[in-house]
Amino acid sequence: MINWKIIPENPDVAKFVECYWFLEKEQTDDIHKYPKLNPDPSGTLIIAPNEQRYHYDNTSMSFEGVGSHWIFPNCQTFQMDHSQPFLIFGIKFKIGALYSLNINPKQPVIDQVIDVDINALINSETFSGSSILSTAKLQPDICCAMMDELIKPWLLENPQDKHSKLTGRAVTLLSNNPVSHIGELLHCSQRTIERSFIRVTGFTLKQCQSMNKLEAVLAHLSQLKENDINWLNITYEFGFSDQPHLIRYLKNIIGATPGEYIKERDLTIDIYGGFESP
C-alpha cells in the first residue's frame, strides 16, 4: 500500500486547497474492505481511473459510479467499498472553498457524491488523469507541482465574495475559541457571521467546529494502542465536560460509542494512517 499527503507549494492554489493526497491498495494488501469516512466539512475532488468503480453508503442513501468524482462536504459517516485494488488521487479543498468555484451543482451541497468531468471542470484539454495517477505513484512532488500548474488558472478565475472572506476568517478561529465569541473577535454581529457561514458551507459554526474536533480526536486516537487509551484524559484534553458527554458526541457523529469504535477501528484514519508526507 502506498499513501502520502502534500500541501500545495503555490500560494494561489493554497488559498483554496488544503492538501493533495494519494492512495493505492494492491491485491495483496490485507486491510479492512469497507472502511468508513468520518464527517468532514471540506470537499474533496477524487481523480481515479475511468473504469474504476466507487461505492459510498450513508444512513439514507447510496452512491455508485465509475471514475473521478466529487465527495462534497459530509455531516454523515460514509461507508466505502474498498474490497478491490484501487488508485485514487485526492484534492482536499479548504472549508468553504467550493462556494467560490464554478461548480455544478452550485454550492453548498452536503452529503453527496457526484461524477465529474475534470477536463471540463478546470477547462483544460491537457489534463490527463492517468498521467497524474502514474506520476503520483512514483514521483509525488512532481505530481503535486503538475497539479498546481493545472488548476491554478481555474482557481484564479473564481474571486471570493464578502461571504466567503468572512467565512474564511471565522474558520481560522473555530479551533481555539467558543462559537459565541467569533462575532466579537471579528468585530461583526454573530448573526451576520452565522448567515454567511451557512450560505458558504451549508453548516452552522457549531457543526463545523464539532466535525473539526472529531478529526482531532480521531487523529490522536489513531496514534495510540487500545491499552494506552485513557478516556478520562481524552475527555478533558478535547474539552468535553465529562465522559457521558464524549460518549454521546461519538455516538451522534460516527454512530459508535468509544468502546465500539476502538473494537472496530474501521475509519479511514485507522486503516490507511495519517497520510504522512513522503
C-alpha positions in Angstrom: 0.0 0.0 0.0 1.3 3.5 -0.9 -0.1 6.6 0.6 1.0 10.2 1.0 -0.2 13.8 1.7 1.4 17.0 0.4 0.5 20.7 0.9 0.4 22.8 -2.3 3.5 25.0 -2.7 1.9 27.6 -5.0 0.3 30.3 -2.7 -2.6 30.9 -5.2 -3.5 27.3 -5.0 -3.0 27.0 -1.3 -5.7 29.7 -0.8 -8.3 27.0 -1.9 -6.6 23.6 -1.5 -5.6 22.2 1.9 -3.6 19.3 0.5 -3.1 16.7 -2.2 -3.1 13.0 -1.3 -2.7 9.7 -2.9 -3.7 6.1 -2.0 -3.1 2.8 -3.7 -4.4 -0.5 -2.5 -3.0 -3.6 -4.1 -4.4 -7.1 -4.2 -2.0 -8.4 -1.6 -2.9 -5.6 1.0 -4.8 -7.3 3.8 -6.8 -4.4 5.2 -10.4 -3.6 6.1 -12.6 -3.9 3.0 -15.3 -1.5 4.0 -13.7 1.5 5.8 -15.8 4.5 7.0 -15.1 8.1 6.1 -15.8 10.3 9.1 -17.8 13.5 8.7 -15.9 16.4 7.1 -16.8 20.0 6.4 -14.3 20.1 3.5 -14.9 18.8 0.0 -12.6 16.5 -2.0 -12.1 16.0 -5.7 -11.2 12.4 -6.4 -9.2 11.6 -9.5 -9.5 7.9 -10.4 -9.1 5.6 -13.5 -12.1 5.9 -15.8 -13.1 2.3 -15.3 -12.6 2.1 -11.5 -15.8 1.7 -9.6 -16.7 3.6 -6.4 -19.5 3.0 -3.8 -20.4 5.1 -0.8 -23.2 4.4 1.7 -24.6 6.6 4.5 -27.7 6.1 6.7 -30.1 7.2 4.0 -28.5 7.0 0.5 -26.1 5.0 -1.6 -23.8 6.5 -4.3 -22.3 4.4 -7.1 -20.3 5.2 -10.2 -17.0 4.9 -12.0 -14.0 7.2 -12.4 -13.4 10.6 -11.0 -16.0 12.2 -8.7 -16.7 14.8 -6.0 -17.1 13.9 -2.4 -18.9 17.0 -1.2 -18.8 18.1 2.5 -20.5 15.5 4.6 -22.0 15.6 8.1 -22.8 11.9 8.0 -20.4 8.9 8.1 -19.9 7.3 4.7 -19.0 3.6 4.4 -16.9 2.8 1.3 -16.3 -0.3 -0.7 -12.5 -0.9 -0.8 -12.7 -4.6 -1.4 -10.9 -4.4 -4.7 -7.5 -2.9 -5.7 -7.7 0.8 -6.5 -5.8 4.0 -7.2 -7.1 7.4 -6.1 -5.6 10.9 -6.1 -7.4 13.4 -3.9 -7.6 17.2 -3.9 -8.9 18.2 -0.5 -10.3 21.8 -0.5 -10.4 24.1 2.4 -13.6 24.6 4.3 -15.9 26.8 2.3 -13.6 26.9 -0.8 -16.1 25.2 -3.1 -18.6 28.0 -2.7 -16.2 30.4 -4.7 -15.6 27.9 -7.5 -17.6 27.5 -10.7 -19.0 24.1 -9.8 -22.2 22.3 -10.9 -24.3 21.8 -8.8 -24.0 25.3 -7.2 -22.6 25.2 -3.7 -23.1 24.5 -0.9 -24.0 20.8 -1.4 -23.9 18.4 1.5 -23.7 14.6 1.8 -23.5 13.9 -1.9 -21.1 12.1 -4.2 -21.3 13.2 -7.8 -19.4 12.2 -11.0 -17.2 14.9 -12.6 -15.5 15.5 -15.9 -12.3 17.1 -14.7 -11.2 18.4 -18.1 -14.5 20.4 -18.4 -14.3 21.4 -14.7 -10.9 23.1 -15.0 -11.3 24.0 -18.7 -8.1 22.1 -19.6 -7.6 19.9 -22.7 -4.1 18.8 -21.4 -5.3 17.3 -18.1 -4.8 13.5 -18.0 -6.0 11.6 -15.0 -3.9 8.5 -16.0 -0.8 10.7 -16.2 -1.5 12.2 -12.7 -2.0 8.8 -11.2 1.1 7.2 -12.6 3.2 10.2 -11.6 1.6 10.3 -8.1 2.7 6.7 -7.5 6.4 7.2 -8.4 7.1 11.0 -8.1 4.7 12.7 -5.5 6.4 16.1 -5.5 6.4 16.3 -9.3 2.8 15.2 -9.4 1.8 18.0 -7.0 3.7 20.6 -9.0 1.9 19.4 -12.1 -1.5 19.8 -10.3 -0.6 23.3 -9.1 0.0 24.4 -12.7 -3.1 22.7 -14.0 -5.6 24.0 -11.5 -4.2 27.4 -10.8 -5.8 29.2 -13.8 -9.2 27.7 -12.9 -8.9 28.7 -9.3 -7.9 32.3 -10.1 -11.0 32.7 -12.3 -13.1 32.5 -9.1 -12.8 35.5 -6.8 -14.1 35.4 -3.3 -17.1 37.4 -2.3 -17.7 39.1 1.1 -19.5 36.0 2.5 -16.6 33.7 1.5 -14.0 36.1 3.0 -15.9 36.4 6.3 -16.3 32.6 6.4 -12.6 32.1 5.9 -11.8 34.4 8.8 -14.3 32.6 11.0 -12.8 29.1 10.1 -9.4 30.2 11.4 -10.9 31.0 14.8 -13.0 27.9 15.4 -10.3 25.6 16.7 -9.4 27.8 19.7 -12.5 29.8 20.5 -16.1 29.3 21.6 -18.5 29.8 18.7 -20.3 32.6 20.8 -17.0 34.6 20.7 -16.5 34.6 17.0 -18.5 37.7 16.3 -16.7 39.7 18.9 -13.3 38.6 17.6 -14.3 39.6 14.0 -15.9 42.8 15.1 -19.1 41.7 13.4 -22.5 40.6 14.6 -22.9 36.9 15.4 -26.0 36.7 13.3 -24.2 38.1 10.2 -21.4 35.6 10.6 -23.8 32.6 11.0 -25.7 33.6 7.9 -22.6 34.0 5.8 -21.1 30.7 7.2 -24.2 28.7 6.4 -24.5 30.3 2.9 -20.9 29.3 2.1 -20.5 25.9 3.8 -24.0 24.6 4.4 -23.2 24.1 8.1 -23.5 26.2 11.2 -20.4 27.3 13.0 -21.1 24.8 15.8 -21.5 21.9 13.3 -18.2 22.7 11.6 -16.4 23.1 15.0 -17.8 19.7 16.1 -16.5 18.0 12.9 -13.1 19.6 13.3 -12.9 18.4 16.9 -13.8 14.9 15.8 -10.9 14.9 13.3 -8.5 16.0 16.1 -9.8 13.3 18.4 -9.5 10.6 15.8 -6.0 11.7 14.8 -5.0 11.4 18.4 -6.6 8.0 18.9 -5.0 6.7 15.8 -1.6 7.1 17.4 -2.5 5.0 20.4 -2.9 1.3 21.1 -6.0 0.2 22.8 -4.3 -0.3 26.2 -2.8 3.1 26.1 -6.1 5.0 25.7 -7.2 6.9 28.8 -10.7 8.1 28.0 -10.8 10.4 31.0 -7.7 12.2 29.8 -9.2 12.4 26.3 -12.4 13.8 27.7 -10.7 16.8 29.3 -8.0 17.3 26.7 -10.5 17.8 24.0 -12.9 20.0 26.0 -15.7 17.6 26.9 -17.5 18.2 30.2 -17.4 14.6 31.2 -17.2 11.0 29.8 -21.0 10.7 29.1 -20.7 13.9 27.0 -17.8 12.3 25.0 -19.9 9.0 24.6 -22.9 10.9 23.3 -20.7 13.0 21.0 -19.1 10.0 19.3 -22.4 8.1 19.1 -24.2 11.0 17.4 -21.5 11.9 14.9 -19.9 8.5 13.9 -22.6 6.1 15.2 -20.4 4.3 17.7 -19.6 4.6 21.4 -15.9 4.9 22.4 -15.8 1.2 23.2 -17.4 0.2 19.9 -15.2 2.4 17.9 -11.9 1.1 19.5 -13.1 -2.5 18.9 -13.7 -1.9 15.2 -11.1 0.7 14.3 -12.8 0.9 10.9 -12.4 4.6 10.0 -10.0 5.5 7.2 -7.5 7.2 9.5 -7.1 3.9 11.4 -6.9 1.7 8.2 -4.7 3.9 6.0 -2.9 6.0 8.6 -2.5 9.8 8.8 -1.1 10.2 5.2 2.3 11.5 6.2 4.3 13.5 3.6 6.6 11.3 1.5 
